[in-house]
């Protein structure tokens, strides 16, 4: 199996699908013929989104889901497969939240909330659906939405940037094994999207303490910034093309190239050409790592064939 180029008839599961990037994905892949399970924690927004999709001829099914609840995630997967009569073969881990505030003021509650949704939700999606996709043997594709913010820390979005960095690394790891099962992997790294992420705090439970800024002036400023973001359907079209080309990365923002070059340039500048204190050390470490990797691959292949 190669890259997915025909989406007709496939079942897609999209988290955060009631608005923003998720709704854009539901529209684009639904119009391409996929049957779409639209998952979101907001029941009212979900109902409106599914009704809108139906008017556009998209076969959409609503799923009220808190992606941090693993038991609920498993029940949702069972229900979606029962509804459509087929397994999910397109997974979009799209739901995300952000909380803006200087990183040294962020509380345990803030970290738990932001990491729980942005990283934990992706882990739950992968652990729920990847084994099912492998067992189904129908190939498919998994996408997780990270962020260009995952390539560099930020004073005002510390927990968010940390979560997105972890998502990037996680998807790179899955990309090393899932193609053997006919499943492609893409990590979408947007910059600004036209969305309501500036109002993420409205979906949050009660926090005992928080460093997240939620005053009207600040949120209004963020709303203005995101109103100029990329259109969600435009972003989804870029993602569709990345999936069709089996691209690991989708970063359709030319304006971030200079920043990324500076970031990775600083990283490479920190790596010396030689270790003057132990000239032979690099070769010794490389040989040891090569032996370990070969042994680890053999063990993993043996374990996989035994299951």
C-alpha positions in Angstrom: 0.0 0.0 0.0 1.2 3.4 -0.9 0.1 6.9 -0.1 -3.7 7.5 0.3 -4.9 9.2 -2.8 -8.6 8.2 -2.8 -10.5 9.2 0.3 -13.9 8.0 -1.0 -15.6 5.6 1.4 -12.9 5.8 4.0 -14.0 6.6 7.6 -12.3 9.6 9.1 -12.2 10.5 12.8 -11.5 14.2 13.4 -11.0 15.6 16.9 -11.8 19.3 17.5 -14.0 19.0 14.5 -16.7 21.5 15.4 -14.7 24.5 14.5 -11.4 25.8 13.2 -8.9 23.4 11.7 -11.0 20.4 12.5 -14.1 21.7 10.8 -12.0 22.7 7.8 -10.7 19.1 7.6 -14.2 17.7 7.9 -15.3 19.8 4.9 -12.3 19.1 2.7 -12.1 15.3 3.3 -15.9 15.0 3.5 -16.2 16.5 0.0 -13.5 14.1 -1.1 -15.8 11.3 -0.2 -14.8 10.3 3.3 -17.4 9.5 5.9 -16.6 11.7 8.8 -16.9 11.3 12.5 -16.7 14.8 14.0 -15.6 14.7 17.6 -15.7 17.7 19.9 -16.2 18.4 23.6 -18.7 21.1 22.9 -22.1 19.5 22.2 -23.8 22.6 21.0 -21.1 23.6 18.5 -20.9 20.0 17.3 -24.6 19.9 16.5 -24.3 23.0 14.4 -21.2 21.8 12.6 -22.7 18.5 11.6 -25.9 20.2 10.4 -23.7 22.5 8.3 -21.7 19.6 6.9 -24.9 17.7 6.0 -26.1 20.7 4.0 -22.9 20.5 2.1 -23.5 16.8 1.3 -20.9 15.5 3.8 -21.7 12.2 5.6 -20.9 13.4 9.1 -21.6 11.8 12.5 -21.3 13.7 15.7 -19.3 12.4 18.6 -19.3 14.3 21.9 -15.8 13.5 23.4 -13.3 14.7 25.9 -10.1 13.5 24.3 -8.4 13.3 27.7 -10.8 10.5 28.8 -9.3 7.2 27.6 -12.3 5.1 28.4 -14.6 7.5 26.6 -12.3 7.5 23.6 -12.5 3.7 23.4 -16.3 3.9 23.6 -16.4 6.5 20.9 -14.3 4.4 18.6 -16.6 1.4 19.1 -19.6 3.6 18.4 -18.2 5.2 15.2 -17.2 1.8 13.8 -20.7 0.5 14.6 -22.4 3.6 13.0 -20.4 3.4 9.7 -20.0 -0.4 9.6 -16.3 0.0 8.8 -13.1 0.8 10.7 -11.5 4.2 10.9 -8.6 4.5 8.5 -8.1 8.2 8.6 -7.3 9.7 12.0 -6.9 13.5 12.6 -5.7 14.4 16.0 -6.6 18.1 15.6 -8.2 19.2 18.9 -6.0 21.7 20.8 -6.1 24.4 23.4 -3.8 27.2 24.3 -3.3 29.4 27.4 -1.3 32.6 27.1 0.7 33.9 30.0 4.3 34.2 31.0 5.8 30.8 31.5 7.1 31.4 35.1 3.5 32.2 36.2 2.0 29.0 34.8 0.6 26.7 37.5 0.3 23.0 37.8 -3.3 23.3 36.7 -2.3 25.2 33.6 0.4 22.6 32.6 -2.0 19.7 33.3 -4.7 21.3 31.1 -2.6 22.3 28.2 -0.4 19.2 28.1 -3.4 17.0 28.8 -5.2 18.1 25.7 -2.4 18.9 23.3 -0.2 15.9 24.0 -2.3 13.5 26.1 -5.2 13.8 23.6 -2.8 12.9 20.7 -1.5 9.9 22.7 -5.0 8.7 23.4 -6.0 9.1 19.7 -3.0 7.1 18.5 -3.3 4.4 21.2 -7.0 4.0 20.5 -7.0 3.9 16.7 -3.5 2.7 15.5 -3.9 -0.9 16.8 -7.3 -1.0 15.2 -6.0 0.3 11.9 -3.2 -2.2 11.9 -5.6 -5.1 12.6 -8.0 -3.9 9.9 -5.2 -4.2 7.3 -6.7 -1.5 5.1 -3.9 1.0 5.2 -4.8 4.6 5.9 -3.2 7.7 7.3 -2.8 9.4 10.7 -2.3 13.1 11.1 -1.6 15.1 14.3 -1.7 18.9 14.4 1.4 20.3 16.1 2.5 23.9 15.5 5.5 25.8 14.3 5.6 26.8 18.0 6.8 23.2 18.6 10.2 24.0 17.1 11.0 26.7 19.6 10.0 27.7 23.1 8.0 30.9 23.8 7.7 32.9 26.9 3.9 33.3 26.5 3.1 29.8 25.4 5.6 27.6 27.3 3.3 24.6 28.0 1.8 24.8 24.5 5.1 24.9 22.8 6.4 22.0 24.9 3.3 19.9 24.1 3.6 20.6 20.4 7.3 19.7 20.4 6.4 16.4 21.9 3.7 15.8 19.3 6.3 16.4 16.5 8.7 13.9 18.0 5.9 11.4 18.6 4.8 11.5 15.0 8.4 11.1 13.8 8.6 8.0 15.9 5.3 6.6 14.4 6.5 7.4 10.9 9.4 4.9 11.4 7.0 2.0 11.9 3.5 2.6 10.5 4.4 2.6 6.8 5.3 -1.1 7.2 1.6 -1.5 7.9 0.5 0.6 4.9 -0.3 3.6 7.2 1.1 7.0 6.4 2.0 9.7 8.9 1.8 13.5 8.7 2.4 16.1 11.3 0.8 19.4 10.4 2.6 22.4 11.8 0.5 25.5 11.4 1.3 29.1 12.4 -1.8 31.2 12.7 -5.2 29.7 11.8 -8.5 31.5 11.7 -10.0 29.9 14.7 -11.3 30.4 18.2 -8.2 29.1 20.0 -7.9 32.5 21.8 -11.0 31.5 23.7 -9.8 28.0 24.7 -10.2 28.9 28.4 -14.0 28.8 27.9 -13.8 25.0 27.5 -11.7 24.6 30.6 -12.9 23.3 33.9 -12.4 25.3 37.1 -8.8 25.9 37.8 -7.7 26.5 41.4 -4.9 28.7 40.3 -3.8 30.0 36.9 -1.3 32.1 35.1 -3.4 32.2 31.9 -4.5 35.7 30.9 -8.2 35.9 30.2 -9.1 39.5 30.5 -11.3 41.0 27.8 -8.6 43.3 26.3 -6.0 40.5 26.0 -8.4 38.0 24.5 -9.7 40.7 22.2 -6.2 41.3 20.9 -5.6 37.6 20.3 -9.0 37.4 18.5 -7.8 40.1 16.2 -4.5 38.3 15.5 -6.2 35.0 14.7 -8.9 36.6 12.5 -6.0 37.1 10.0 -4.9 33.5 10.2 -5.0 31.0 7.4 -8.5 29.9 6.4 -9.1 26.4 7.9 -10.3 24.9 4.5 -7.2 26.3 2.9 -5.1 24.6 5.6 -6.9 21.4 5.1 -6.3 21.4 1.4 -2.6 21.7 2.1 -2.9 18.8 4.4 -4.8 16.7 1.8 -1.9 17.3 -0.6 0.6 16.3 2.0 -1.3 13.1 2.6 -1.5 12.3 -1.1 2.2 12.8 -1.4 2.9 10.8 1.9 4.8 13.8 3.4 5.8 13.6 7.0 5.7 17.3 7.5 3.1 19.8 6.3 4.2 23.4 7.1 2.3 25.6 4.5 3.5 28.9 5.9 6.3 30.5 3.8 6.6 33.4 6.3 8.1 31.0 9.0 11.0 29.9 6.9 13.5 32.6 8.1 12.6 31.9 11.7 13.0 28.1 11.3 16.4 28.6 9.6 17.6 30.8 12.5 16.3 28.3 15.0 17.9 25.2 13.4 21.0 27.3 12.6 21.5 28.0 16.3 21.2 24.3 17.1 23.7 23.2 14.4 26.1 26.0 15.5 26.1 24.3 19.0 27.5 21.1 17.5 31.3 21.1 17.1 33.0 19.5 14.1 35.3 17.4 16.5 35.5 16.8 20.2 38.9 18.0 21.1 38.8 16.5 24.6 38.1 12.9 23.3 38.7 12.7 19.5 37.8 9.0 19.3 34.7 9.3 21.4 32.3 10.1 18.5 33.2 7.0 16.6 32.9 4.8 19.6 29.5 6.2 20.5 28.3 5.8 16.9 29.4 2.1 16.8 27.7 1.4 20.2 24.5 3.1 19.0 24.5 1.2 15.7 24.8 -2.1 17.6 22.0 -1.1 20.0 19.7 0.0 17.2 20.2 -3.2 15.3 19.4 -5.3 18.4 16.4 -3.2 19.2 15.0 -3.5 15.7 15.4 -7.3 15.9 13.7 -7.5 19.3 10.8 -5.3 18.1 10.3 -7.4 15.0 10.3 -10.6 17.0 7.8 -9.2 19.5 5.6 -7.9 16.6 5.6 -11.3 14.9 4.7 -13.0 18.2 1.5 -11.0 18.6 
